[in-house]
Amino acid sequence: MSMSLFFEDFHLELQKSVRRFAETELKPHAEELDEKQGFNHKALKKLGEMGLLGVTADEAHGGAGMGAIAATLVMEELGAACASTTLSYLAHSILAVNNLSQNGSVEQKKKYLPKLCSGEWLGAMAMSEPGAGSDAFGLKLQAKREGDHYILNGTKMWITNGPYADFFWVYAKTGPTKKDITTFIVEKTFPGFSVGKKLNKFGMRASPTSELIFENCKVPVANRVGEEASSIAHMSHNLLLERVTIAGISLGISRATIEYCTRYTQERKQFDMPLIDFQMVQKMLADATAEYLAARSLTYEAAAAIERKGLDSREGLLLGTSAKLFAAHRATKIALDGIQMLGGYGYTKEYPVERYMRDAKLIEIGAGTNEVMRIILARELNKGNLPG
């Protein structure tokens, strides 16, 4: 399906390459990994060999140096095969690697990016806490300087890749106000750091998630990113990029559902007719297709705006927030309709549509809930930042 308005030739080549990879390395294992709550280490390492673990990262340190459109495209293609593994890929490539590439010092990038881009190390970002999910600035994790180290105390929760990550991009409080947020790079071997329980989730079950515990965790001053209390701006920028790229996963889920249900309803018969000949089935498939295409156009327009005008532009904020909200909501609805089209079979684990639904629902919660997306959009409208 042509997206010539947004895609250049290299995007189309990237799409073909990643789709082939997804079909061979992700799709055959998705059901088993979901059932066992496994983790596709092998696939992530192969993405490193393809140069995609640092899809937006500095080429000088092993990254691919591509933009938001390419990153979103990779998410869509991988997400259509295994959304769980794609979520872990996003946590690594966008939340950890892109953050480091954009905001780390030269020394920090030299030290960590080659390991992260090659797949030798797995990355994660630690922002959410037991009492600070949607309230991203309500953090409680404390960091106090003692000589040439900081001492971190507190916990993080719902951390994607937490059980297996080597590198953590950690936000902590270094002062009394909500704006006193500072970023630290924490290695899994640092004294006082430990991984808490792995969470047993409804969906995205092949993307490991856990609590992180900091008990007098000792972090060198050299691992502080920038100055103290300087993290609000880059935190907000990376959250917007996360929202656009995670919308790509929603697109992949929607597309996979439409493709599977179209084939199923062509083959499955009731009352001596293929299901696709029934008007109610046609309505669900037609609505799903229109909604997917609308979400796709919006998402890639948002990615293009970020490339064109940057992560602090009004256009990027409006489009990116809208894309995340719309694509996530429609993916869940499309997958629910997919279950309905398959009837009793759709409710069983022998067919993938129930997994699509469970995975899709997470994106209405993670990277900013749909409710928070609506608050952001309403706030921008109230400021006079109207679309168009």
C-alpha positions as CSV (number, residue, x, y, z in Angstrom):
1,M,0.0,0.0,0.0
2,S,1.6,3.3,-1.1
3,M,2.6,5.9,1.4
4,S,4.7,7.9,-1.1
5,L,3.7,11.2,0.7
6,F,5.9,10.1,3.7
7,F,8.2,7.3,2.4
8,E,11.4,7.7,0.4
9,D,13.1,4.9,-1.4
10,F,15.2,3.9,1.6
11,H,12.0,3.7,3.7
12,L,10.5,1.2,1.3
13,E,13.7,-0.9,1.3
14,L,13.7,-0.8,5.1
15,Q,10.0,-1.9,5.1
16,K,10.7,-4.9,2.9
17,S,13.7,-6.0,5.0
18,V,12.0,-5.6,8.4
19,R,8.8,-7.4,7.1
20,R,10.9,-10.4,6.0
21,F,12.6,-10.4,9.4
22,A,9.3,-10.2,11.3
23,E,7.8,-13.1,9.3
24,T,10.8,-15.4,9.9
25,E,12.1,-14.4,13.3
26,L,9.1,-13.1,15.3
27,K,5.8,-14.5,14.0
28,P,6.7,-18.2,14.3
29,H,7.5,-17.7,18.0
30,A,4.9,-15.2,19.1
31,E,2.2,-17.6,20.4
32,E,4.7,-19.7,22.4
33,L,6.4,-16.7,23.9
34,D,3.1,-15.2,24.9
35,E,2.0,-18.4,26.6
36,K,5.2,-18.9,28.5
37,Q,6.0,-15.2,29.1
38,G,9.3,-15.8,27.3
39,F,11.6,-13.3,25.8
40,N,13.0,-13.3,22.2
41,H,16.7,-12.5,23.0
42,K,17.8,-14.0,19.7
43,A,15.6,-11.7,17.6
44,L,16.8,-8.6,19.4
45,K,20.4,-9.5,18.8
46,K,19.7,-10.1,15.1
47,L,18.1,-6.6,15.0
48,G,21.4,-5.4,16.3
49,E,23.2,-7.1,13.5
50,M,20.8,-5.4,11.1
51,G,21.8,-2.0,12.6
52,L,18.3,-1.4,14.0
53,L,18.8,-1.4,17.7
54,G,20.1,2.1,17.4
55,V,17.7,3.1,14.6
56,T,17.8,6.8,15.5
57,A,21.2,6.8,17.2
58,D,24.4,8.6,16.1
59,E,26.1,6.7,13.4
60,A,29.5,7.4,14.9
61,H,28.7,5.1,17.8
62,G,27.0,2.3,15.9
63,G,23.5,3.7,15.2
64,A,21.6,3.9,12.0
65,G,21.1,7.7,12.1
66,M,17.5,7.5,10.8
67,G,14.5,9.6,11.8
68,A,11.0,9.2,13.3
69,I,9.4,7.9,10.1
70,A,11.9,5.0,9.9
71,A,11.6,4.2,13.6
72,T,7.8,4.2,13.3
73,L,7.9,2.0,10.2
74,V,10.1,-0.5,12.0
75,M,7.6,-0.6,14.9
76,E,4.6,-1.2,12.6
77,E,6.3,-4.1,10.7
78,L,7.6,-5.8,13.8
79,G,4.3,-5.1,15.7
80,A,2.3,-6.9,13.0
81,A,4.2,-10.1,13.9
82,C,4.8,-9.9,17.6
83,A,3.8,-6.8,19.5
84,S,5.4,-8.0,22.7
85,T,8.9,-8.3,21.3
86,T,8.3,-5.0,19.5
87,L,7.5,-3.3,22.8
88,S,10.8,-4.5,24.2
89,Y,12.5,-3.3,21.1
90,L,10.9,0.2,21.5
91,A,12.0,0.3,25.2
92,H,15.6,-0.4,24.1
93,S,15.8,1.6,20.9
94,I,13.7,4.7,21.8
95,L,13.5,4.9,25.6
96,A,17.2,4.0,26.2
97,V,19.3,4.3,23.1
98,N,17.6,7.4,21.5
99,N,17.6,9.1,24.9
100,L,21.3,8.5,25.3
101,S,22.2,9.4,21.8
102,Q,20.3,12.7,22.1
103,N,21.2,13.7,25.6
104,G,24.3,11.9,26.8
105,S,27.7,13.3,27.0
106,V,30.4,12.4,24.4
107,E,32.0,10.1,27.0
108,Q,28.7,8.5,28.0
109,K,27.9,7.8,24.3
110,K,31.3,6.4,23.6
111,K,31.0,4.1,26.6
112,Y,27.5,2.7,26.2
113,L,26.1,3.2,22.7
114,P,28.3,0.6,20.9
115,K,27.2,-2.1,23.3
116,L,23.5,-1.1,23.1
117,C,23.5,-0.7,19.3
118,S,25.2,-4.1,18.7
119,G,22.8,-5.9,21.1
120,E,25.6,-6.9,23.5
121,W,23.7,-4.9,26.1
122,L,19.9,-4.5,26.6
123,G,18.5,-1.1,27.6
124,A,15.5,0.2,29.6
125,M,14.2,3.4,30.8
126,A,13.0,3.8,34.5
127,M,10.5,6.6,34.9
128,S,7.2,5.2,36.3
129,E,6.9,4.5,40.0
130,P,4.3,2.8,42.2
131,G,2.7,6.2,42.8
132,A,3.8,8.0,39.7
133,G,2.4,6.6,36.4
134,S,0.5,9.2,34.5
135,D,1.9,11.9,36.8
136,A,5.4,11.8,35.2
137,F,6.7,14.6,37.4
138,G,5.5,13.1,40.7
139,L,8.6,11.0,41.2
140,K,9.8,9.9,44.6
141,L,13.1,8.2,43.8
142,Q,15.7,10.3,45.6
143,A,19.3,11.0,44.5
144,K,21.7,12.7,46.9
145,R,25.3,13.5,46.1
146,E,28.0,12.2,48.4
147,G,31.4,13.2,47.0
148,D,32.1,11.6,43.6
149,H,28.9,9.5,43.7
150,Y,25.1,9.9,44.1
151,I,23.1,7.6,46.4
152,L,19.7,6.6,45.0
153,N,16.9,5.3,47.1
154,G,13.4,4.3,46.0
155,T,11.6,2.1,43.5
156,K,10.5,2.1,39.9
157,M,7.6,0.1,38.6
158,W,6.3,-1.3,35.3
159,I,9.8,-1.1,33.7
160,T,9.9,-2.8,30.3
161,N,13.0,-5.0,29.9
162,G,13.6,-4.6,33.6
163,P,14.4,-8.3,34.3
164,Y,17.0,-8.6,31.6
165,A,18.4,-5.1,31.0
166,D,22.1,-4.2,31.5
167,F,21.6,-0.4,31.1
168,F,19.0,1.8,32.8
169,W,18.1,5.4,31.9
170,V,16.8,6.5,35.3
171,Y,14.9,9.7,36.4
172,A,15.3,10.7,40.0
173,K,14.6,13.7,42.2
174,T,17.5,15.9,43.3
175,G,15.6,18.7,44.9
176,P,12.3,19.6,46.6
177,T,10.2,20.7,43.5
178,K,8.6,18.7,40.8
179,K,11.0,20.2,38.3
180,D,14.1,19.0,40.2
181,I,14.4,15.9,38.0
182,T,17.9,14.6,37.1
183,T,18.8,11.7,34.8
184,F,21.3,8.9,35.8
185,I,22.8,6.0,33.9
186,V,22.6,2.9,36.1
187,E,24.3,-0.4,35.2
188,K,22.7,-3.6,36.6
189,T,25.9,-4.4,38.5
190,F,25.9,-1.1,40.5
191,P,25.9,-1.7,44.3
192,G,22.4,-1.3,45.8
193,F,20.6,-1.9,42.6
194,S,18.3,-4.9,42.2
195,V,15.4,-6.2,40.1
196,G,12.1,-6.9,41.9
197,K,9.4,-9.3,40.9
198,K,8.6,-9.9,37.2
199,L,5.0,-8.9,36.6
200,N,2.4,-11.4,35.3
201,K,0.5,-9.4,32.7
202,F,-2.7,-9.7,30.7
203,G,-1.0,-8.8,27.4
204,M,2.4,-8.0,26.0
205,R,3.4,-11.1,27.9
206,A,6.6,-11.7,25.9
207,S,7.9,-8.3,26.9
208,P,9.3,-8.7,30.4
209,T,8.3,-6.1,32.9
210,S,9.4,-5.7,36.5
211,E,9.9,-3.5,39.6
212,L,13.4,-2.0,40.2
213,I,14.8,-1.4,43.7
214,F,17.4,1.2,44.7
215,E,18.7,0.7,48.2
216,N,21.6,3.1,48.7
217,C,22.4,2.5,45.1
218,K,25.8,4.0,44.3
219,V,26.1,5.8,41.0
220,P,29.2,7.7,39.8
221,V,28.8,11.5,39.2
222,A,30.2,10.7,35.7
223,N,26.9,8.8,35.1
224,R,24.7,11.9,35.7
225,V,23.3,13.1,32.4
226,G,23.7,16.9,32.2
227,E,23.4,19.1,35.2
228,E,21.1,18.5,38.1
229,A,17.4,19.4,37.5
230,S,17.9,19.6,33.8
231,S,15.8,16.6,32.6
232,I,12.3,18.0,32.1
233,A,12.9,19.2,28.5
234,H,14.5,16.0,27.2
235,M,12.1,13.8,29.2
236,S,9.1,15.5,27.4
237,H,10.8,15.3,24.0
238,N,11.5,11.6,24.3
239,L,8.0,10.9,25.6
240,L,6.6,12.5,22.4
241,L,8.8,10.3,20.2
242,E,7.8,7.3,22.2
243,R,4.1,8.1,21.6
244,V,4.5,8.4,17.9
245,T,6.6,5.2,17.6
246,I,4.4,3.2,19.9
247,A,1.4,4.2,17.7
248,G,3.3,2.3,15.0
249,I,2.9,-0.9,17.1
250,S,-0.9,-0.2,17.2
251,L,-0.8,0.0,13.4
252,G,0.9,-3.3,13.2
253,I,-1.7,-5.0,15.4
254,S,-4.6,-3.4,13.4
255,R,-3.1,-4.5,10.1
256,A,-2.4,-8.1,11.3
257,T,-6.0,-8.4,12.6
258,I,-7.5,-7.2,9.3
259,E,-5.3,-9.5,7.2
260,Y,-6.1,-12.5,9.4
261,C,-9.8,-11.9,9.7
262,T,-10.2,-11.3,5.9
263,R,-8.6,-14.7,5.2
264,Y,-10.6,-16.4,7.9
265,T,-14.0,-15.0,6.8
266,Q,-13.3,-15.9,3.2
267,E,-12.7,-19.5,4.1
268,R,-15.1,-20.0,7.0
269,K,-18.7,-20.8,6.0
270,Q,-22.0,-20.5,7.8
271,F,-25.4,-21.2,6.2
272,D,-23.5,-22.4,3.1
273,M,-22.0,-18.9,2.7
274,P,-18.5,-17.5,3.4
275,L,-18.7,-15.3,6.4
276,I,-17.3,-12.4,4.4
277,D,-20.6,-12.3,2.4
278,F,-22.5,-11.4,5.5
279,Q,-23.2,-7.6,5.8
280,M,-22.3,-7.4,9.5
281,V,-18.9,-9.0,8.8
282,Q,-18.4,-6.7,5.8
283,K,-19.1,-3.7,8.1
284,M,-16.6,-4.7,10.7
285,L,-13.9,-5.3,8.1
286,A,-14.7,-2.1,6.2
287,D,-14.7,0.0,9.4
288,A,-11.4,-1.6,10.5
289,T,-9.8,-0.9,7.2
290,A,-10.9,2.8,7.1
291,E,-9.8,3.3,10.7
292,Y,-6.4,1.6,10.2
293,L,-5.7,3.8,7.1
294,A,-6.8,6.9,8.9
295,A,-4.6,6.0,11.9
296,R,-1.7,5.2,9.6
297,S,-1.9,8.5,7.8
298,L,-2.1,10.4,11.1
299,T,0.8,8.5,12.6
300,Y,3.2,9.0,9.7
301,E,2.2,12.7,9.4
302,A,3.1,13.1,13.1
303,A,6.5,11.4,12.5
304,A,7.1,13.6,9.4
305,A,6.3,16.7,11.5
306,I,8.8,15.6,14.1
307,E,11.5,15.2,11.5
308,R,10.6,18.5,9.8
309,K,10.0,20.8,12.8
310,G,11.4,19.0,15.8
311,L,10.1,17.5,19.0
312,D,9.3,20.9,20.6
313,S,7.0,22.1,17.8
314,R,3.3,22.7,18.4
315,E,2.4,20.7,15.2
316,G,4.5,17.7,16.4
317,L,2.8,17.8,19.8
318,L,-0.8,17.9,18.4
319,L,-0.2,15.3,15.7
320,G,1.9,13.0,17.9
321,T,-0.6,13.0,20.8
322,S,-3.5,12.6,18.5
323,A,-1.8,9.7,16.7
324,K,-1.1,7.8,19.9
325,L,-4.6,8.3,21.1
326,F,-6.4,7.4,17.9
327,A,-4.2,4.5,16.8
328,A,-4.2,2.8,20.2
329,H,-8.0,3.1,20.7
330,R,-8.7,1.8,17.2
331,A,-6.3,-1.1,17.5
332,T,-8.2,-2.4,20.5
333,K,-11.5,-2.0,18.8
334,I,-10.4,-3.7,15.6
335,A,-9.0,-6.6,17.6
336,L,-12.2,-6.9,19.6
337,D,-14.2,-7.0,16.3
338,G,-11.7,-9.6,15.1
339,I,-12.6,-11.9,18.0
340,Q,-16.3,-11.3,17.2
341,M,-15.8,-12.3,13.5
342,L,-14.2,-15.5,14.6
343,G,-16.9,-16.2,17.1
344,G,-16.0,-19.0,19.6
345,Y,-12.7,-19.7,17.8
346,G,-11.7,-16.1,18.4
347,Y,-12.0,-16.6,22.1
348,T,-9.5,-19.4,22.1
349,K,-5.7,-19.2,22.2
350,E,-5.4,-21.4,19.1
351,Y,-6.2,-18.3,17.1
352,P,-4.1,-15.1,17.3
353,V,-6.8,-12.4,17.5
354,E,-7.3,-12.7,21.3
355,R,-3.6,-12.0,21.7
356,Y,-3.9,-9.1,19.3
357,M,-6.6,-7.7,21.6
358,R,-4.6,-8.2,24.8
359,D,-1.5,-6.7,23.4
360,A,-3.4,-3.7,21.9
361,K,-4.9,-2.7,25.2
362,L,-1.6,-2.0,26.8
363,I,-1.0,0.8,24.3
364,E,-4.1,2.6,25.6
365,I,-2.3,2.6,29.0
366,G,1.5,2.8,28.4
367,A,3.4,5.8,27.1
368,G,0.7,8.0,28.5
369,T,-2.9,6.8,29.0
370,N,-5.6,7.7,26.5
371,E,-7.0,10.0,29.2
372,V,-3.8,11.9,29.5
373,M,-3.6,12.2,25.7
374,R,-7.0,13.9,25.8
375,I,-5.9,16.2,28.6
376,I,-2.9,17.3,26.7
377,L,-4.9,18.0,23.5
378,A,-7.6,19.9,25.5
379,R,-4.9,21.9,27.2
380,E,-3.4,22.9,23.8
381,L,-6.8,23.9,22.5
382,N,-7.4,26.0,25.6
383,K,-4.1,27.8,24.9
384,G,-5.3,28.6,21.4
385,N,-3.2,26.0,19.7
386,L,-5.8,24.9,17.2
387,P,-5.2,22.3,14.5
388,G,-4.7,23.4,11.0
